[in-house]
């Protein structure tokens, strides 16, 4: 008889942490904030920083 719950179902692969664009001050600042939030045990805010890095526009169409 099983007495524990199954782990939650993951419907898609989790995204990896995006790397900040080279030379971009905004992306660099967000990466530092992400590291601070991760260290402080705040994964929600760290994820917010990753989303901002991923969506930050750069010249030449790279994001």
C-alpha positions as CSV (number, residue, x, y, z in Angstrom):
1,X,0.0,0.0,0.0
2,X,1.4,3.3,-1.1
3,X,1.2,6.1,1.5
4,X,2.9,9.0,-0.3
5,X,1.8,11.3,-3.1
6,X,3.3,11.1,-6.6
7,X,5.5,14.1,-7.6
8,X,3.7,16.9,-9.6
9,X,3.4,16.3,-13.4
10,X,5.6,18.5,-15.6
11,X,3.9,19.2,-18.9
12,X,6.9,20.8,-20.6
13,X,10.7,21.0,-20.0
14,X,11.7,23.9,-17.7
15,X,13.6,26.6,-19.5
16,X,17.2,27.0,-18.7
17,X,18.5,30.2,-17.2
18,X,19.2,32.7,-20.1
19,X,22.7,34.1,-20.3
20,X,22.9,37.9,-20.2
21,X,23.8,39.5,-23.5
22,X,27.4,40.4,-23.7
23,X,28.0,44.1,-23.0
24,X,24.4,44.8,-22.0
25,X,24.2,46.7,-18.7
26,X,20.5,45.9,-18.2
27,X,21.0,42.1,-18.7
28,X,24.1,42.2,-16.5
29,X,22.2,44.0,-13.7
30,X,19.3,41.5,-14.0
31,X,21.8,38.6,-13.9
32,X,23.3,40.0,-10.6
33,X,19.8,40.5,-9.2
34,X,18.8,36.9,-10.2
35,X,21.9,35.6,-8.3
36,X,21.1,37.6,-5.2
37,X,17.4,36.4,-5.2
38,X,18.6,32.8,-5.7
39,X,21.0,33.1,-2.8
40,X,18.3,34.7,-0.6
41,X,15.9,31.8,-1.3
42,X,13.5,33.7,-3.5
43,X,13.0,31.6,-6.6
44,X,10.0,33.6,-7.8
45,X,11.9,36.8,-8.1
46,X,14.9,35.0,-9.6
47,X,12.5,33.6,-12.3
48,X,11.2,37.1,-12.9
49,X,14.8,38.3,-13.6
50,X,15.3,35.4,-16.0
51,X,12.1,36.3,-17.9
52,X,13.2,39.9,-18.2
53,X,16.7,38.8,-19.5
54,X,15.0,36.5,-22.0
55,X,12.7,39.2,-23.3
56,X,15.1,42.2,-23.2
57,X,15.5,43.5,-26.8
58,X,19.0,44.0,-28.3
59,X,20.1,45.7,-31.5
60,X,20.2,43.4,-34.5
61,X,17.2,41.4,-33.4
62,X,19.1,39.3,-30.8
63,X,17.3,38.8,-27.5
